[in-house]
Amino acid sequence: MMMRREILLIIALVFVVGSVTVVFAEDKEILGVTFPGEKVVAGKTLTLNGVAYRKALGFVKVFVNALYLENPTQNADEVVNSEQVKHLVTHYLTNKATAKKIQEGVREAMHKCNPAEMVAAQQADVDRIISWMDKDMAPGLTTESTYIPGQGLTYTYQGVTKGTIEGSDFMKMYYNMSFSEQAPKKVRNGLLGN
């Protein structure tokens, strides 16, 4: 009788501990694209913070994107300024996103979402990342940006790693395009998980 009670206790304990420690972040689907709830980047397990989409002219579905963070947050300032691994994936939905339109859009967003003196100080890096956006997009093609503290922001365009912009100053400008008060509200709110 005592042996049976101990076995049941062990089984119950294993079940409780197992059910408490096995927690998976949920995958999220948006406009037909599914993003995994977790992603390993630079040896760190990042959690999906939020997903968003961008339309042009009110009806052209341009892209969906997902933000992964080491420490998820709904605070835009924390996303931009925190020193943690950050990973932003953009999945294109249209063939109307030409390289020229993307370059113009990023240049405009950099100026709109950041103080002029910050853009002026980082102009060479703004020009460099824009030069990496050298091919037209098509449905299914992606861009990825990964910030690793102490290294900088690495940019991948259509599966090709284009380079890394060192330090955190440019990274803050880059993330301000999605998280400043001037950023598109739907994108900001979606990526913050709101």
Backbone bond lengths (Angstrom), bond angles and torsions (degrees), N, CA, C in turn:
res aa  C-N    CA-C-N  psi(-1)  N-CA   C-N-CA  omega(-1)  CA-C   N-CA-C  phi
1 M - - - 1.451 - - 1.531 110.74 -
2 M 1.342 115.15 -45.18 1.453 120.37 179.62 1.528 110.41 -63.13
3 M 1.332 117.53 -40.71 1.457 122.91 -179.57 1.526 110.13 -63.04
4 R 1.313 117.51 -41.12 1.463 121.38 -179.06 1.528 110.56 -65.38
5 R 1.324 117.16 -41.24 1.463 121.84 179.20 1.532 110.28 -63.97
6 E 1.322 117.97 -40.63 1.457 121.63 178.79 1.523 111.17 -65.64
7 I 1.313 116.84 -40.92 1.464 120.54 178.68 1.523 110.23 -64.09
8 L 1.329 116.65 -44.33 1.469 119.96 178.19 1.527 111.07 -62.78
9 L 1.321 117.24 -38.31 1.458 121.77 178.76 1.531 110.39 -64.62
10 I 1.337 116.34 -43.09 1.468 120.64 178.68 1.520 110.25 -63.93
11 I 1.323 116.92 -44.49 1.463 120.44 178.98 1.522 110.56 -61.16
12 A 1.318 117.08 -44.43 1.469 120.94 179.05 1.522 111.10 -63.02
13 L 1.338 116.64 -41.19 1.456 120.75 -179.89 1.530 110.77 -65.00
14 V 1.322 117.17 -44.16 1.465 121.39 177.88 1.531 110.05 -60.82
15 F 1.309 117.52 -42.31 1.460 121.66 179.81 1.527 110.69 -63.32
16 V 1.343 117.19 -46.19 1.464 121.10 -178.19 1.525 110.48 -65.80
17 V 1.334 117.87 -48.05 1.455 120.67 -179.77 1.524 110.13 -63.18
18 G 1.311 117.55 -44.00 1.462 121.47 179.36 1.506 112.34 -61.85
19 S 1.317 117.26 -40.38 1.457 119.37 -177.68 1.517 111.95 -75.75
20 V 1.313 118.13 -23.40 1.457 120.87 179.52 1.522 111.02 -82.25
21 T 1.325 118.06 -38.63 1.454 119.92 -173.60 1.528 113.59 -86.80
22 V 1.298 118.84 -16.63 1.452 120.51 -179.03 1.531 108.59 -96.55
23 V 1.336 115.04 92.25 1.453 121.24 -179.76 1.525 107.53 -123.82
24 F 1.313 116.50 125.52 1.451 121.09 -179.38 1.523 109.46 -114.77
25 A 1.319 115.25 137.87 1.458 119.21 174.44 1.527 107.39 -71.15
26 E 1.302 115.53 145.38 1.467 120.40 -177.17 1.518 112.15 -77.27
27 D 1.331 115.46 139.74 1.454 120.73 169.57 1.533 106.95 -69.10
28 K 1.335 116.28 152.27 1.470 119.84 177.72 1.517 109.28 -130.23
29 E 1.330 114.73 138.24 1.458 122.18 178.38 1.517 108.55 -111.86
30 I 1.318 115.68 136.13 1.456 121.11 176.89 1.531 108.10 -144.65
31 L 1.320 116.45 124.05 1.460 123.81 179.90 1.536 112.36 49.09
32 G 1.327 115.07 41.22 1.463 120.51 175.47 1.521 115.84 86.02
33 V 1.313 118.04 -0.28 1.464 122.13 178.98 1.525 108.04 -110.29
34 T 1.334 116.40 128.15 1.462 120.87 179.41 1.520 109.61 -105.16
35 F 1.329 115.09 129.69 1.458 121.89 176.86 1.526 108.26 -108.90
36 P 1.345 117.69 132.80 1.468 119.55 179.60 1.528 111.50 -66.54
37 G 1.321 116.02 150.05 1.466 121.55 -178.62 1.510 113.47 -68.31
38 E 1.320 116.84 -23.69 1.464 121.32 177.48 1.524 108.98 -137.91
39 K 1.323 114.48 154.68 1.456 120.35 179.18 1.526 107.76 -149.02
40 V 1.320 117.30 135.00 1.459 120.72 176.65 1.528 107.85 -90.98
41 V 1.330 115.24 121.92 1.456 122.44 -179.03 1.525 107.43 -134.95
42 A 1.311 116.77 128.15 1.468 122.55 178.76 1.531 111.05 52.83
43 G 1.333 116.26 38.03 1.459 121.06 177.76 1.523 114.86 77.07
44 K 1.315 117.50 4.16 1.471 122.23 179.77 1.521 109.05 -112.75
45 T 1.327 115.96 140.92 1.460 119.87 174.21 1.523 108.08 -86.78
46 L 1.322 115.03 114.72 1.462 120.97 -179.79 1.520 109.14 -100.34
47 T 1.319 115.29 149.19 1.459 122.33 -179.85 1.526 109.38 -106.00
48 L 1.317 114.98 140.74 1.461 120.46 176.61 1.527 108.75 -64.34
49 N 1.313 115.87 117.46 1.460 121.73 -178.00 1.526 110.96 -85.93
50 G 1.338 116.34 -39.69 1.452 120.35 -179.37 1.513 111.26 -178.38
51 V 1.324 115.44 165.96 1.460 122.44 178.04 1.526 109.06 -129.68
52 A 1.324 115.87 155.10 1.467 120.10 -178.66 1.524 108.86 -152.10
53 Y 1.332 115.22 171.79 1.456 120.00 175.31 1.520 109.04 -140.05
54 R 1.321 114.44 159.83 1.460 120.61 179.22 1.517 108.77 -129.75
55 K 1.329 114.98 131.39 1.464 121.31 174.74 1.524 108.32 -115.63
56 A 1.319 115.21 152.32 1.460 121.34 174.16 1.520 107.52 -117.21
57 L 1.295 116.17 145.78 1.466 122.45 179.56 1.532 111.75 57.32
58 G 1.322 116.77 18.80 1.457 121.21 177.08 1.517 116.21 80.39
59 F 1.343 117.69 -10.59 1.468 117.80 -177.41 1.533 114.76 -140.11
60 V 1.327 119.23 -18.82 1.466 120.86 179.35 1.527 108.38 -82.07
61 K 1.325 115.82 115.17 1.466 120.77 177.80 1.520 107.68 -77.18
62 V 1.342 116.27 108.39 1.461 120.93 -173.76 1.522 111.30 -86.66
63 F 1.334 117.29 -54.25 1.458 120.05 -178.83 1.521 110.96 -158.16
64 V 1.331 113.84 163.97 1.466 122.25 167.53 1.519 105.57 -120.81
65 N 1.317 116.00 148.87 1.457 117.29 176.39 1.518 111.29 -141.33
66 A 1.338 113.83 163.43 1.453 121.84 -176.96 1.517 109.07 -138.03
67 L 1.321 115.49 139.88 1.457 122.06 177.92 1.519 109.28 -111.74
68 Y 1.326 115.40 129.34 1.463 122.53 175.96 1.520 108.63 -115.12
69 L 1.344 116.00 136.06 1.461 121.22 179.87 1.526 110.65 -134.80
70 E 1.337 115.05 153.70 1.467 120.05 171.27 1.523 109.57 -65.57
71 N 1.330 115.07 -43.62 1.459 122.41 -177.94 1.520 108.77 -122.34
72 P 1.330 117.35 91.51 1.465 120.08 -177.22 1.534 111.88 -55.94
73 T 1.326 114.70 147.36 1.457 120.75 -178.44 1.521 109.96 -154.15
74 Q 1.305 116.43 155.07 1.462 121.91 173.09 1.523 110.51 -105.02
75 N 1.330 115.96 12.80 1.455 122.44 -178.27 1.533 109.51 -103.09
76 A 1.321 116.93 114.32 1.463 121.77 -176.70 1.526 111.86 -60.38
77 D 1.316 117.30 -39.77 1.461 121.16 179.97 1.529 111.13 -62.37
78 E 1.328 117.06 -38.73 1.473 120.75 177.19 1.524 110.91 -65.57
79 V 1.335 117.09 -40.19 1.463 119.64 178.83 1.529 109.41 -59.26
80 V 1.311 117.00 -48.05 1.461 121.56 -175.59 1.525 111.87 -70.20
81 N 1.318 118.14 -45.83 1.459 121.58 -169.12 1.522 116.35 -96.76
82 S 1.311 118.57 -13.64 1.465 119.57 -176.67 1.528 111.09 -71.76
83 E 1.310 114.24 146.69 1.464 121.45 177.06 1.524 107.51 -96.30
84 Q 1.313 115.39 84.42 1.452 123.01 177.62 1.526 107.81 -146.29
85 V 1.330 116.41 162.32 1.461 119.20 175.98 1.525 107.74 -67.50
86 K 1.347 115.41 131.71 1.464 123.02 -179.28 1.522 107.46 -130.44
87 H 1.308 115.65 142.42 1.467 119.22 -178.65 1.527 108.41 -141.37
88 L 1.318 116.44 121.55 1.463 122.39 -179.64 1.520 108.19 -117.78
89 V 1.339 115.85 123.63 1.463 122.29 179.93 1.528 108.03 -112.72
90 T 1.325 116.20 131.50 1.459 121.53 175.92 1.524 108.06 -120.37
91 H 1.335 115.41 124.03 1.461 123.29 -176.72 1.529 107.09 -112.78
92 Y 1.326 116.71 115.78 1.463 120.39 -175.87 1.526 112.06 -79.89
93 L 1.346 115.22 146.19 1.462 122.88 -176.72 1.527 112.84 -116.42
94 T 1.321 117.24 -3.15 1.459 120.77 -173.61 1.526 111.17 -136.23
95 N 1.321 115.71 158.45 1.462 120.05 172.93 1.527 110.25 -99.45
96 K 1.323 116.74 7.56 1.467 121.47 179.38 1.532 111.84 -86.35
97 A 1.352 117.46 -4.95 1.463 121.49 179.80 1.534 108.14 -88.26
98 T 1.325 114.82 85.41 1.465 119.65 179.63 1.526 108.98 -76.98
99 A 1.320 115.98 160.81 1.460 120.55 177.79 1.526 109.85 -56.43
100 K 1.327 116.66 -43.47 1.475 120.44 -178.92 1.530 111.16 -61.16
101 K 1.337 117.33 -45.09 1.472 120.47 179.56 1.526 111.25 -64.74
102 I 1.326 116.73 -40.40 1.473 120.27 179.28 1.519 109.83 -64.54
103 Q 1.327 117.22 -46.29 1.463 121.02 179.56 1.533 111.17 -60.02
104 E 1.323 116.50 -45.66 1.468 120.12 179.22 1.525 110.93 -63.63
105 G 1.331 116.36 -41.68 1.463 120.54 -179.99 1.518 112.94 -64.18
106 V 1.318 116.75 -41.31 1.470 120.10 178.84 1.521 110.44 -68.09
107 R 1.320 117.34 -43.17 1.472 119.79 178.54 1.538 110.03 -59.88
108 E 1.321 116.53 -45.37 1.459 120.84 179.38 1.528 111.30 -63.22
109 A 1.330 117.56 -43.87 1.469 121.49 -179.75 1.522 111.73 -65.36
110 M 1.326 116.98 -38.30 1.475 120.21 177.69 1.524 110.12 -58.70
111 H 1.337 116.18 -43.90 1.461 120.38 -178.74 1.529 111.74 -73.10
112 K 1.314 117.36 -37.74 1.467 121.59 -178.00 1.532 112.24 -70.51
113 C 1.320 116.93 -36.71 1.468 121.46 -170.20 1.521 114.21 -100.12
114 N 1.328 118.05 2.32 1.460 121.21 -177.97 1.523 110.61 -135.27
115 P 1.345 117.31 152.28 1.465 120.20 175.61 1.538 110.73 -61.66
116 A 1.311 116.58 143.07 1.466 121.77 -176.69 1.526 112.32 -56.12
117 E 1.346 116.69 -40.14 1.469 119.04 -178.77 1.535 112.11 -67.31
118 M 1.335 116.38 -30.69 1.467 120.40 177.22 1.527 109.80 -69.23
119 V 1.327 116.54 -44.03 1.463 120.61 178.90 1.522 109.85 -62.92
120 A 1.336 117.07 -43.23 1.465 120.61 -179.84 1.526 110.70 -60.83
121 A 1.323 117.17 -42.31 1.468 121.16 -179.26 1.529 112.31 -67.13
122 Q 1.333 116.95 -27.17 1.468 121.93 -176.83 1.533 112.35 -109.46
123 Q 1.333 117.45 16.51 1.467 120.82 -173.05 1.523 113.26 -56.30
124 A 1.317 117.81 -39.23 1.472 120.29 -179.45 1.529 110.29 -62.84
125 D 1.339 117.00 -39.00 1.469 120.25 178.93 1.525 111.65 -73.12
126 V 1.336 117.13 -34.46 1.468 120.71 174.95 1.534 108.40 -60.71
127 D 1.320 116.46 -47.85 1.468 120.74 179.72 1.529 111.01 -62.13
128 R 1.327 116.31 -38.21 1.467 119.71 -178.45 1.519 111.62 -65.86
129 I 1.346 117.57 -48.44 1.467 118.65 -178.07 1.533 110.35 -65.71
130 I 1.321 117.02 -36.60 1.465 120.16 178.11 1.531 110.59 -64.48
131 S 1.322 117.40 -36.61 1.474 120.04 178.64 1.527 111.60 -65.51
132 W 1.326 117.55 -24.13 1.462 121.99 178.83 1.534 112.13 -74.75
133 M 1.308 117.57 -17.12 1.474 122.82 179.76 1.523 107.75 -88.58
134 D 1.325 115.92 66.88 1.456 121.91 -164.84 1.517 116.03 -102.24
135 K 1.332 117.86 4.15 1.467 119.97 -179.98 1.516 109.57 -135.56
136 D 1.339 114.62 150.61 1.463 119.85 176.19 1.529 109.64 -64.89
137 M 1.322 115.64 148.26 1.460 121.07 177.37 1.527 109.36 -92.02
138 A 1.323 114.85 161.84 1.463 122.89 176.81 1.519 106.91 -146.44
139 P 1.327 117.55 160.79 1.468 119.11 179.62 1.535 111.64 -52.70
140 G 1.325 114.79 131.16 1.462 121.48 178.69 1.511 114.64 96.15
141 L 1.332 118.13 -16.99 1.461 120.13 178.39 1.524 109.95 -79.89
142 T 1.334 116.51 153.78 1.462 120.55 -173.13 1.525 112.67 -133.27
143 T 1.321 113.20 163.23 1.461 122.49 163.78 1.519 105.99 -125.17
144 E 1.318 115.73 152.53 1.463 120.93 176.46 1.513 108.10 -140.20
145 S 1.308 115.85 137.94 1.461 120.42 172.58 1.520 106.98 -125.64
146 T 1.321 114.97 134.09 1.457 120.67 -179.37 1.518 108.70 -129.41
147 Y 1.324 115.21 123.31 1.464 119.73 175.18 1.517 108.58 -102.68
148 I 1.332 115.21 127.23 1.457 121.59 175.16 1.526 107.32 -120.84
149 P 1.351 117.05 119.16 1.469 119.36 -179.92 1.530 111.52 -52.73
150 G 1.325 115.06 137.29 1.452 120.56 179.81 1.521 113.65 84.86
151 Q 1.333 117.17 -11.58 1.467 120.52 179.38 1.521 111.70 -116.39
152 G 1.320 116.68 -54.99 1.452 119.93 -179.77 1.511 111.92 132.06
153 L 1.328 115.19 -164.63 1.453 122.90 -176.91 1.523 109.51 -101.05
154 T 1.328 116.46 119.52 1.460 122.18 177.72 1.522 108.08 -100.83
155 Y 1.330 115.65 132.34 1.458 121.22 -175.19 1.526 110.21 -115.98
156 T 1.329 115.54 128.78 1.460 122.88 178.63 1.521 108.04 -119.25
157 Y 1.326 116.04 128.94 1.465 122.49 -176.38 1.520 108.19 -124.82
158 Q 1.321 115.92 119.49 1.466 122.26 -179.19 1.529 111.56 53.34
159 G 1.332 115.51 41.46 1.458 121.29 176.10 1.518 115.60 82.41
160 V 1.323 117.67 -0.93 1.463 121.46 -179.46 1.526 108.72 -109.87
161 T 1.336 116.49 121.59 1.463 120.19 177.07 1.523 107.81 -72.08
162 K 1.334 114.83 118.43 1.461 120.91 -174.86 1.528 112.53 -87.99
163 G 1.334 116.94 -31.27 1.458 119.32 -179.40 1.508 111.77 158.60
164 T 1.331 114.58 179.74 1.461 122.35 179.28 1.516 109.04 -125.90
165 I 1.321 115.51 133.14 1.462 121.40 173.63 1.517 106.24 -101.84
166 E 1.330 115.66 114.22 1.458 121.84 -171.75 1.521 112.89 -69.99
167 G 1.341 113.89 156.62 1.454 121.90 175.93 1.517 112.62 83.37
168 S 1.326 114.59 -177.77 1.467 119.61 -177.19 1.528 113.37 -107.63
169 D 1.333 118.47 -13.80 1.468 120.11 -176.56 1.524 111.92 -61.25
170 F 1.336 116.42 -48.84 1.459 118.89 -179.70 1.528 110.64 -66.83
171 M 1.335 116.75 -39.26 1.468 120.45 178.74 1.526 110.62 -54.46
172 K 1.325 116.93 -43.53 1.472 120.51 -180.00 1.526 110.55 -61.79
173 M 1.327 116.50 -42.32 1.469 119.57 177.54 1.524 110.66 -62.56
174 Y 1.318 115.32 -43.32 1.464 120.88 -178.88 1.527 110.64 -60.63
175 Y 1.318 117.34 -48.20 1.461 120.55 -179.13 1.529 112.35 -72.09
176 N 1.321 117.49 -23.76 1.473 119.66 174.86 1.527 111.52 -61.85
177 M 1.336 117.77 -25.99 1.474 119.84 178.75 1.528 111.00 -61.96
178 S 1.329 117.13 -23.78 1.473 121.00 179.12 1.517 113.34 -108.98
179 F 1.352 118.06 -17.80 1.462 118.98 -170.09 1.526 115.83 -125.12
180 S 1.329 119.24 -5.29 1.465 119.13 177.10 1.531 108.96 -73.56
181 E 1.310 115.89 170.02 1.472 120.85 177.59 1.532 111.19 -64.13
182 Q 1.336 117.00 -23.54 1.462 121.19 -179.17 1.533 112.37 -87.95
183 A 1.321 117.54 -8.23 1.469 121.52 -179.84 1.528 109.88 -68.90
184 P 1.326 117.77 156.74 1.466 119.96 177.26 1.536 110.21 -56.72
185 K 1.325 115.50 125.80 1.468 121.44 -172.95 1.532 113.05 -58.94
186 K 1.330 117.74 -42.07 1.468 120.19 -178.91 1.529 111.39 -65.17
187 V 1.318 116.21 -38.75 1.459 120.22 178.38 1.530 109.27 -66.51
188 R 1.314 116.69 -49.85 1.475 121.72 -179.68 1.517 110.68 -56.30
189 N 1.321 116.65 -53.06 1.472 120.29 -177.45 1.525 112.26 -63.35
190 G 1.323 117.32 -41.69 1.450 120.38 -179.98 1.507 112.63 -62.73
191 L 1.336 116.44 -46.58 1.467 120.03 -179.00 1.524 112.10 -68.73
192 L 1.324 116.70 -23.55 1.474 120.02 175.67 1.529 111.62 -84.32
193 G 1.314 116.84 -0.44 1.465 120.22 178.27 1.520 113.85 80.47
194 N 1.334 116.83 17.01 1.475 121.19 179.57 1.516 111.43 -92.05
